[in-house]
Amino acid sequence: MKPVILVIEDNEKNAYLVTFILEKYGYQVIQARDGESGISLAQKLKPDLILLDIQLPVMDGYAVARELMKNKDLCVIPIVAVTSYAMAGDRERILSEGCVGYIEKPINPATFMAEIEQYLPDGKKGNALRRDP
Ligand code: MN
């Protein structure tokens, strides 16, 4: 069974790019366009990792992370924030809301997988055989 990554991202182009890369590396990707549906999908599917856009309509990524962390089943899932914010305070806030790390936009396809996979246990990493040498 492929490891599952939930991508909560309102921008279709960003979601497409991230999904393309993750699928290439052997992950099953579930997409949510807003925080509320992201949380309900997380409850239903218990993904191995959540990629969370911070700038989301209605409920921002901070609020989504806070809700996920309140749930005893979901708080164990690593959340990696994806953000175009680059201020030091934002980084601290992202981590204080329970995210294990963050990736800055625009994402760099060359380093993206290594950044994500540092937060996944060995058994939950994608299919290494499909990786470019
Ligand atoms: Mn966004």
Backbone and ligand atoms as CSV (ligand in chain L), in Angstrom:
chain,resi,resn,atom,element,x,y,z
A,1,MET,N,N,0.839,-1.199,0.000
A,1,MET,CA,C,0.000,0.000,0.000
A,1,MET,C,C,0.874,1.248,0.000
A,2,LYS,N,N,0.526,2.183,-0.872
A,2,LYS,CA,C,1.325,3.409,-0.956
A,2,LYS,C,C,1.074,4.299,0.257
A,3,PRO,N,N,2.123,4.989,0.721
A,3,PRO,CA,C,1.877,5.988,1.762
A,3,PRO,C,C,0.975,7.106,1.211
A,4,VAL,N,N,0.135,7.632,2.084
A,4,VAL,CA,C,-0.863,8.625,1.656
A,4,VAL,C,C,-0.488,10.006,2.180
A,5,ILE,N,N,-0.510,10.983,1.291
A,5,ILE,CA,C,-0.257,12.371,1.686
A,5,ILE,C,C,-1.475,13.214,1.344
A,6,LEU,N,N,-1.956,13.923,2.346
A,6,LEU,CA,C,-3.076,14.842,2.143
A,6,LEU,C,C,-2.516,16.222,1.847
A,7,VAL,N,N,-2.919,16.791,0.716
A,7,VAL,CA,C,-2.457,18.117,0.307
A,7,VAL,C,C,-3.625,19.093,0.452
A,8,ILE,N,N,-3.495,20.007,1.419
A,8,ILE,CA,C,-4.537,21.024,1.611
A,8,ILE,C,C,-4.015,22.320,0.980
A,9,GLU,N,N,-4.540,22.652,-0.165
A,9,GLU,CA,C,-4.009,23.768,-0.977
A,9,GLU,C,C,-5.139,24.306,-1.842
A,10,ASP,N,N,-5.376,25.611,-1.773
A,10,ASP,CA,C,-6.486,26.181,-2.550
A,10,ASP,C,C,-6.083,26.523,-3.980
A,11,ASN,N,N,-4.785,26.668,-4.220
A,11,ASN,CA,C,-4.337,27.044,-5.566
A,11,ASN,C,C,-4.170,25.799,-6.429
A,12,GLU,N,N,-4.936,25.748,-7.496
A,12,GLU,CA,C,-4.971,24.545,-8.312
A,12,GLU,C,C,-3.611,24.220,-8.934
A,13,LYS,N,N,-2.909,25.243,-9.383
A,13,LYS,CA,C,-1.601,25.007,-10.009
A,13,LYS,C,C,-0.594,24.439,-9.008
A,14,ASN,N,N,-0.588,25.005,-7.808
A,14,ASN,CA,C,0.327,24.496,-6.782
A,14,ASN,C,C,-0.027,23.059,-6.409
A,15,ALA,N,N,-1.322,22.805,-6.275
A,15,ALA,CA,C,-1.774,21.458,-5.912
A,15,ALA,C,C,-1.381,20.463,-7.011
A,16,TYR,N,N,-1.503,20.893,-8.245
A,16,TYR,CA,C,-1.169,20.024,-9.374
A,16,TYR,C,C,0.320,19.680,-9.368
A,17,LEU,N,N,1.152,20.682,-9.181
A,17,LEU,CA,C,2.605,20.459,-9.192
A,17,LEU,C,C,3.037,19.524,-8.062
A,18,VAL,N,N,2.544,19.813,-6.870
A,18,VAL,CA,C,2.894,19.002,-5.702
A,18,VAL,C,C,2.423,17.558,-5.883
A,19,THR,N,N,1.207,17.412,-6.393
A,19,THR,CA,C,0.648,16.075,-6.616
A,19,THR,C,C,1.461,15.315,-7.656
A,20,PHE,N,N,1.828,15.998,-8.709
A,20,PHE,CA,C,2.632,15.386,-9.777
A,20,PHE,C,C,3.941,14.821,-9.208
A,21,ILE,N,N,4.620,15.623,-8.409
A,21,ILE,CA,C,5.905,15.181,-7.840
A,21,ILE,C,C,5.694,14.014,-6.877
A,22,LEU,N,N,4.719,14.147,-5.985
A,22,LEU,CA,C,4.503,13.105,-4.980
A,22,LEU,C,C,4.108,11.776,-5.621
A,23,GLU,N,N,3.261,11.850,-6.631
A,23,GLU,CA,C,2.834,10.601,-7.296
A,23,GLU,C,C,4.001,9.951,-8.015
A,24,LYS,N,N,4.845,10.774,-8.592
A,24,LYS,CA,C,6.033,10.253,-9.282
A,24,LYS,C,C,6.929,9.485,-8.316
A,25,TYR,N,N,6.926,9.921,-7.064
A,25,TYR,CA,C,7.778,9.282,-6.058
A,25,TYR,C,C,7.037,8.219,-5.247
A,26,GLY,N,N,5.894,7.780,-5.748
A,26,GLY,CA,C,5.255,6.615,-5.163
A,26,GLY,C,C,4.236,6.868,-4.068
A,27,TYR,N,N,3.781,8.103,-3.938
A,27,TYR,CA,C,2.774,8.396,-2.921
A,27,TYR,C,C,1.386,8.444,-3.531
A,28,GLN,N,N,0.406,8.114,-2.681
A,28,GLN,CA,C,-0.977,8.372,-3.050
A,28,GLN,C,C,-1.342,9.741,-2.507
A,29,VAL,N,N,-1.901,10.588,-3.343
A,29,VAL,CA,C,-2.182,11.966,-2.942
A,29,VAL,C,C,-3.690,12.203,-2.887
A,30,ILE,N,N,-4.129,12.802,-1.790
A,30,ILE,CA,C,-5.515,13.241,-1.653
A,30,ILE,C,C,-5.476,14.759,-1.581
A,31,GLN,N,N,-6.315,15.418,-2.338
A,31,GLN,CA,C,-6.317,16.882,-2.340
A,31,GLN,C,C,-7.550,17.437,-1.647
A,32,ALA,N,N,-7.327,18.522,-0.918
A,32,ALA,CA,C,-8.438,19.299,-0.372
A,32,ALA,C,C,-8.192,20.753,-0.741
A,33,ARG,N,N,-9.250,21.470,-1.079
A,33,ARG,CA,C,-9.110,22.872,-1.507
A,33,ARG,C,C,-9.319,23.875,-0.374
A,34,ASP,N,N,-9.816,23.389,0.755
A,34,ASP,CA,C,-10.002,24.295,1.894
A,34,ASP,C,C,-9.802,23.523,3.202
A,35,GLY,N,N,-9.674,24.288,4.276
A,35,GLY,CA,C,-9.330,23.696,5.556
A,35,GLY,C,C,-10.368,22.727,6.085
A,36,GLU,N,N,-11.624,23.115,5.944
A,36,GLU,CA,C,-12.689,22.287,6.504
A,36,GLU,C,C,-12.725,20.903,5.859
A,37,SER,N,N,-12.668,20.871,4.526
A,37,SER,CA,C,-12.698,19.558,3.877
A,37,SER,C,C,-11.384,18.827,4.132
A,38,GLY,N,N,-10.295,19.570,4.295
A,38,GLY,CA,C,-9.021,18.938,4.639
A,38,GLY,C,C,-9.095,18.209,5.969
A,39,ILE,N,N,-9.709,18.844,6.955
A,39,ILE,CA,C,-9.823,18.226,8.274
A,39,ILE,C,C,-10.715,16.985,8.208
A,40,SER,N,N,-11.818,17.088,7.469
A,40,SER,CA,C,-12.704,15.907,7.413
A,40,SER,C,C,-12.044,14.775,6.632
A,41,LEU,N,N,-11.280,15.089,5.598
A,41,LEU,CA,C,-10.554,14.032,4.890
A,41,LEU,C,C,-9.466,13.420,5.771
A,42,ALA,N,N,-8.821,14.237,6.580
A,42,ALA,CA,C,-7.800,13.724,7.499
A,42,ALA,C,C,-8.423,12.740,8.476
A,43,GLN,N,N,-9.625,13.079,8.969
A,43,GLN,CA,C,-10.323,12.192,9.910
A,43,GLN,C,C,-10.678,10.868,9.255
A,44,LYS,N,N,-11.128,10.969,8.018
A,44,LYS,CA,C,-11.594,9.783,7.306
A,44,LYS,C,C,-10.426,8.883,6.887
A,45,LEU,N,N,-9.342,9.482,6.410
A,45,LEU,CA,C,-8.293,8.704,5.735
A,45,LEU,C,C,-7.036,8.495,6.559
A,46,LYS,N,N,-6.849,9.255,7.635
A,46,LYS,CA,C,-5.646,9.160,8.469
A,46,LYS,C,C,-4.381,9.085,7.597
A,47,PRO,N,N,-4.086,10.152,6.873
A,47,PRO,CA,C,-2.914,10.130,5.977
A,47,PRO,C,C,-1.609,10.009,6.764
A,48,ASP,N,N,-0.543,9.660,6.049
A,48,ASP,CA,C,0.769,9.528,6.694
A,48,ASP,C,C,1.428,10.878,6.929
A,49,LEU,N,N,1.010,11.863,6.128
A,49,LEU,CA,C,1.572,13.209,6.274
A,49,LEU,C,C,0.580,14.196,5.670
A,50,ILE,N,N,0.584,15.412,6.212
A,50,ILE,CA,C,-0.298,16.454,5.677
A,50,ILE,C,C,0.554,17.626,5.218
A,51,LEU,N,N,0.368,18.032,3.973
A,51,LEU,CA,C,1.002,19.242,3.443
A,51,LEU,C,C,-0.043,20.337,3.521
A,52,LEU,N,N,0.265,21.375,4.241
A,52,LEU,CA,C,-0.756,22.379,4.568
A,52,LEU,C,C,-0.354,23.765,4.102
A,53,ASP,N,N,-1.092,24.286,3.148
A,53,ASP,CA,C,-0.928,25.673,2.723
A,53,ASP,C,C,-1.374,26.574,3.873
A,54,ILE,N,N,-0.642,27.638,4.118
A,54,ILE,CA,C,-1.030,28.553,5.201
A,54,ILE,C,C,-2.070,29.564,4.721
A,55,GLN,N,N,-1.907,30.055,3.515
A,55,GLN,CA,C,-2.872,31.030,2.991
A,55,GLN,C,C,-4.035,30.303,2.332
A,56,LEU,N,N,-5.069,30.078,3.122
A,56,LEU,CA,C,-6.274,29.409,2.646
A,56,LEU,C,C,-7.465,30.321,2.925
A,57,PRO,N,N,-8.492,30.263,2.077
A,57,PRO,CA,C,-9.679,31.081,2.329
A,57,PRO,C,C,-10.467,30.554,3.524
A,58,VAL,N,N,-11.216,31.434,4.171
A,58,VAL,CA,C,-12.095,31.142,5.306
A,58,VAL,C,C,-11.305,30.708,6.539
A,59,MET,N,N,-10.719,29.527,6.486
A,59,MET,CA,C,-9.983,29.001,7.636
A,59,MET,C,C,-8.526,28.895,7.215
A,60,ASP,N,N,-7.650,29.710,7.798
A,60,ASP,CA,C,-6.254,29.675,7.328
A,60,ASP,C,C,-5.515,28.445,7.871
A,61,GLY,N,N,-4.307,28.249,7.382
A,61,GLY,CA,C,-3.552,27.055,7.737
A,61,GLY,C,C,-3.253,26.957,9.226
A,62,TYR,N,N,-3.080,28.101,9.881
A,62,TYR,CA,C,-2.832,28.066,11.325
A,62,TYR,C,C,-4.033,27.450,12.047
A,63,ALA,N,N,-5.217,27.901,11.656
A,63,ALA,CA,C,-6.439,27.383,12.286
A,63,ALA,C,C,-6.614,25.890,11.987
A,64,VAL,N,N,-6.265,25.500,10.774
A,64,VAL,CA,C,-6.374,24.081,10.406
A,64,VAL,C,C,-5.425,23.241,11.267
A,65,ALA,N,N,-4.185,23.710,11.400
A,65,ALA,CA,C,-3.203,22.982,12.213
A,65,ALA,C,C,-3.682,22.871,13.655
A,66,ARG,N,N,-4.245,23.955,14.166
A,66,ARG,CA,C,-4.734,23.964,15.548
A,66,ARG,C,C,-5.831,22.908,15.736
A,67,GLU,N,N,-6.759,22.840,14.786
A,67,GLU,CA,C,-7.838,21.853,14.868
A,67,GLU,C,C,-7.285,20.427,14.804
A,68,LEU,N,N,-6.347,20.207,13.900
A,68,LEU,CA,C,-5.766,18.868,13.762
A,68,LEU,C,C,-5.059,18.460,15.046
A,69,MET,N,N,-4.380,19.414,15.673
A,69,MET,CA,C,-3.617,19.098,16.880
A,69,MET,C,C,-4.518,18.824,18.083
A,70,LYS,N,N,-5.753,19.301,18.045
A,70,LYS,CA,C,-6.693,19.064,19.143
A,70,LYS,C,C,-7.230,17.639,19.137
A,71,ASN,N,N,-7.122,16.988,17.969
A,71,ASN,CA,C,-7.706,15.657,17.798
A,71,ASN,C,C,-6.661,14.592,18.117
A,72,LYS,N,N,-6.977,13.708,19.066
A,72,LYS,CA,C,-5.934,12.781,19.522
A,72,LYS,C,C,-5.499,11.778,18.450
A,73,ASP,N,N,-6.380,11.508,17.484
A,73,ASP,CA,C,-6.000,10.602,16.396
A,73,ASP,C,C,-5.180,11.316,15.323
A,74,LEU,N,N,-5.430,12.598,15.164
A,74,LEU,CA,C,-4.799,13.334,14.064
A,74,LEU,C,C,-3.531,14.060,14.488
A,75,CYS,N,N,-3.364,14.315,15.782
A,75,CYS,CA,C,-2.228,15.123,16.219
A,75,CYS,C,C,-0.896,14.393,16.022
A,76,VAL,N,N,-0.955,13.087,15.784
A,76,VAL,CA,C,0.279,12.321,15.565
A,76,VAL,C,C,0.748,12.377,14.102
A,77,ILE,N,N,-0.104,12.874,13.229
A,77,ILE,CA,C,0.264,12.947,11.803
A,77,ILE,C,C,1.148,14.177,11.585
A,78,PRO,N,N,2.344,13.990,10.974
A,78,PRO,CA,C,3.188,15.164,10.745
A,78,PRO,C,C,2.533,16.147,9.765
A,79,ILE,N,N,2.544,17.408,10.143
A,79,ILE,CA,C,2.018,18.476,9.280
A,79,ILE,C,C,3.196,19.316,8.802
A,80,VAL,N,N,3.341,19.435,7.503
A,80,VAL,CA,C,4.372,20.309,6.939
A,80,VAL,C,C,3.667,21.492,6.281
A,81,ALA,N,N,3.948,22.683,6.752
A,81,ALA,CA,C,3.330,23.880,6.199
A,81,ALA,C,C,4.010,24.263,4.895
A,82,VAL,N,N,3.218,24.786,3.987
A,82,VAL,CA,C,3.762,25.319,2.742
A,82,VAL,C,C,3.356,26.781,2.705
A,83,THR,N,N,4.335,27.662,2.630
A,83,THR,CA,C,4.013,29.073,2.800
A,83,THR,C,C,4.909,29.984,1.983
A,84,SER,N,N,4.308,31.074,1.544
A,84,SER,CA,C,5.109,32.088,0.873
A,84,SER,C,C,5.589,33.141,1.864
A,85,TYR,N,N,5.164,33.009,3.105
A,85,TYR,CA,C,5.658,33.934,4.141
A,85,TYR,C,C,7.113,33.589,4.439
A,86,ALA,N,N,7.922,34.575,4.606
A,86,ALA,CA,C,9.336,34.283,4.880
A,86,ALA,C,C,9.826,34.956,6.158
A,87,MET,N,N,8.922,35.573,6.900
A,87,MET,CA,C,9.335,36.291,8.102
A,87,MET,C,C,9.646,35.315,9.239
A,88,ALA,N,N,10.603,35.697,10.063
A,88,ALA,CA,C,11.009,34.829,11.167
A,88,ALA,C,C,9.835,34.517,12.088
A,89,GLY,N,N,8.988,35.492,12.362
A,89,GLY,CA,C,7.848,35.301,13.246
A,89,GLY,C,C,6.856,34.279,12.712
A,90,ASP,N,N,6.712,34.262,11.383
A,90,ASP,CA,C,5.787,33.307,10.773
A,90,ASP,C,C,6.278,31.885,10.964
A,91,ARG,N,N,7.588,31.720,10.821
A,91,ARG,CA,C,8.182,30.394,11.008
A,91,ARG,C,C,7.909,29.885,12.426
A,92,GLU,N,N,8.118,30.764,13.397
A,92,GLU,CA,C,7.875,30.386,14.797
A,92,GLU,C,C,6.399,30.051,15.024
A,93,ARG,N,N,5.546,30.837,14.397
A,93,ARG,CA,C,4.110,30.598,14.583
A,93,ARG,C,C,3.706,29.264,13.969
A,94,ILE,N,N,4.235,28.982,12.801
A,94,ILE,CA,C,3.941,27.710,12.134
A,94,ILE,C,C,4.320,26.539,13.049
A,95,LEU,N,N,5.499,26.615,13.631
A,95,LEU,CA,C,5.963,25.524,14.492
A,95,LEU,C,C,5.162,25.481,15.793
A,96,SER,N,N,4.786,26.650,16.304
A,96,SER,CA,C,4.048,26.663,17.577
A,96,SER,C,C,2.631,26.124,17.411
A,97,GLU,N,N,2.103,26.154,16.194
A,97,GLU,CA,C,0.756,25.584,15.959
A,97,GLU,C,C,0.816,24.071,15.791
A,98,GLY,N,N,2.003,23.511,15.800
A,98,GLY,CA,C,2.110,22.053,15.778
A,98,GLY,C,C,2.680,21.475,14.499
A,99,CYS,N,N,3.000,22.324,13.523
A,99,CYS,CA,C,3.610,21.802,12.294
A,99,CYS,C,C,5.040,21.354,12.601
A,100,VAL,N,N,5.472,20.281,11.946
A,100,VAL,CA,C,6.836,19.792,12.197
A,100,VAL,C,C,7.862,20.571,11.388
A,101,GLY,N,N,7.415,21.231,10.344
A,101,GLY,CA,C,8.345,21.999,9.518
A,101,GLY,C,C,7.588,22.785,8.475
A,102,TYR,N,N,8.320,23.488,7.642
A,102,TYR,CA,C,7.656,24.249,6.593
A,102,TYR,C,C,8.529,24.307,5.351
A,103,ILE,N,N,7.852,24.466,4.239
A,103,ILE,CA,C,8.501,24.588,2.939
A,103,ILE,C,C,8.070,25.919,2.350
A,104,GLU,N,N,9.023,26.656,1.798
A,104,GLU,CA,C,8.662,27.949,1.227
A,104,GLU,C,C,8.270,27.824,-0.230
A,105,LYS,N,N,7.279,28.604,-0.610
A,105,LYS,CA,C,6.874,28.727,-2.014
A,105,LYS,C,C,7.711,29.817,-2.671
A,106,PRO,N,N,8.016,29.740,-3.930
A,106,PRO,CA,C,7.648,28.619,-4.801
A,106,PRO,C,C,8.458,27.372,-4.455
A,107,ILE,N,N,7.819,26.205,-4.530
A,107,ILE,CA,C,8.538,25.000,-4.141
A,107,ILE,C,C,9.610,24.676,-5.193
A,108,ASN,N,N,10.665,24.099,-4.715
A,108,ASN,CA,C,11.783,23.711,-5.572
A,108,ASN,C,C,11.675,22.201,-5.821
A,109,PRO,N,N,11.306,21.806,-7.041
A,109,PRO,CA,C,11.103,20.376,-7.305
A,109,PRO,C,C,12.345,19.530,-7.018
A,110,ALA,N,N,13.526,20.136,-7.101
A,110,ALA,CA,C,14.771,19.378,-6.901
A,110,ALA,C,C,14.983,18.978,-5.444
A,111,THR,N,N,14.451,19.790,-4.520
A,111,THR,CA,C,14.703,19.513,-3.102
A,111,THR,C,C,13.426,19.141,-2.340
A,112,PHE,N,N,12.306,19.253,-3.023
A,112,PHE,CA,C,11.004,19.064,-2.382
A,112,PHE,C,C,10.878,17.716,-1.667
A,113,MET,N,N,11.221,16.617,-2.366
A,113,MET,CA,C,11.023,15.300,-1.762
A,113,MET,C,C,11.881,15.092,-0.520
A,114,ALA,N,N,13.132,15.538,-0.589
A,114,ALA,CA,C,14.012,15.375,0.575
A,114,ALA,C,C,13.464,16.162,1.765
A,115,GLU,N,N,12.900,17.332,1.475
A,115,GLU,CA,C,12.349,18.152,2.559
A,115,GLU,C,C,11.154,17.456,3.218
A,116,ILE,N,N,10.312,16.851,2.392
A,116,ILE,CA,C,9.131,16.160,2.919
A,116,ILE,C,C,9.522,14.886,3.665
A,117,GLU,N,N,10.413,14.116,3.041
A,117,GLU,CA,C,10.664,12.764,3.554
A,117,GLU,C,C,11.438,12.748,4.867
A,118,GLN,N,N,12.064,13.858,5.220
A,118,GLN,CA,C,12.716,13.883,6.529
A,118,GLN,C,C,11.680,13.761,7.657
A,119,TYR,N,N,10.398,14.002,7.331
A,119,TYR,CA,C,9.357,13.934,8.343
A,119,TYR,C,C,8.576,12.625,8.304
A,120,LEU,N,N,8.983,11.722,7.433
A,120,LEU,CA,C,8.315,10.420,7.329
A,120,LEU,C,C,9.236,9.326,7.831
A,121,PRO,N,N,8.692,8.360,8.609
A,121,PRO,CA,C,9.524,7.219,9.009
A,121,PRO,C,C,9.906,6.396,7.778
A,122,ASP,N,N,10.981,5.621,7.872
A,122,ASP,CA,C,11.492,4.875,6.720
A,122,ASP,C,C,10.410,4.039,6.028
A,123,GLY,N,N,9.587,3.365,6.798
A,123,GLY,CA,C,8.562,2.506,6.225
A,123,GLY,C,C,7.473,3.254,5.472
A,124,LYS,N,N,7.436,4.561,5.624
A,124,LYS,CA,C,6.378,5.357,5.010
A,124,LYS,C,C,6.895,6.273,3.907
A,125,LYS,N,N,8.114,6.025,3.473
A,125,LYS,CA,C,8.633,6.828,2.354
A,125,LYS,C,C,8.157,6.193,1.052
A,126,GLY,N,N,8.156,7.004,-0.015
A,126,GLY,CA,C,7.657,6.520,-1.301
A,126,GLY,C,C,8.545,5.448,-1.901
A,127,ASN,N,N,8.208,5.030,-3.073
A,127,ASN,CA,C,8.919,3.946,-3.749
A,127,ASN,C,C,10.278,4.398,-4.267
A,128,ALA,N,N,11.337,4.007,-3.547
A,128,ALA,CA,C,12.690,4.453,-3.890
A,128,ALA,C,C,13.122,3.965,-5.267
A,129,LEU,N,N,12.556,2.844,-5.720
A,129,LEU,CA,C,12.972,2.281,-7.006
A,129,LEU,C,C,12.601,3.192,-8.180
A,130,ARG,N,N,11.606,4.023,-7.966
A,130,ARG,CA,C,11.161,4.884,-9.052
A,130,ARG,C,C,11.947,6.199,-9.085
A,131,ARG,N,N,12.811,6.335,-8.148
A,131,ARG,CA,C,13.568,7.581,-8.040
A,131,ARG,C,C,14.663,7.647,-9.110
A,132,ASP,N,N,14.916,8.825,-9.596
A,132,ASP,CA,C,16.002,9.015,-10.559
A,132,ASP,C,C,17.333,8.760,-9.869
A,133,PRO,N,N,18.324,8.191,-10.567
A,133,PRO,CA,C,19.611,7.901,-9.924
A,133,PRO,C,C,20.354,9.203,-9.567
L,1,MN,MN,MN,-3.138,29.365,-0.815
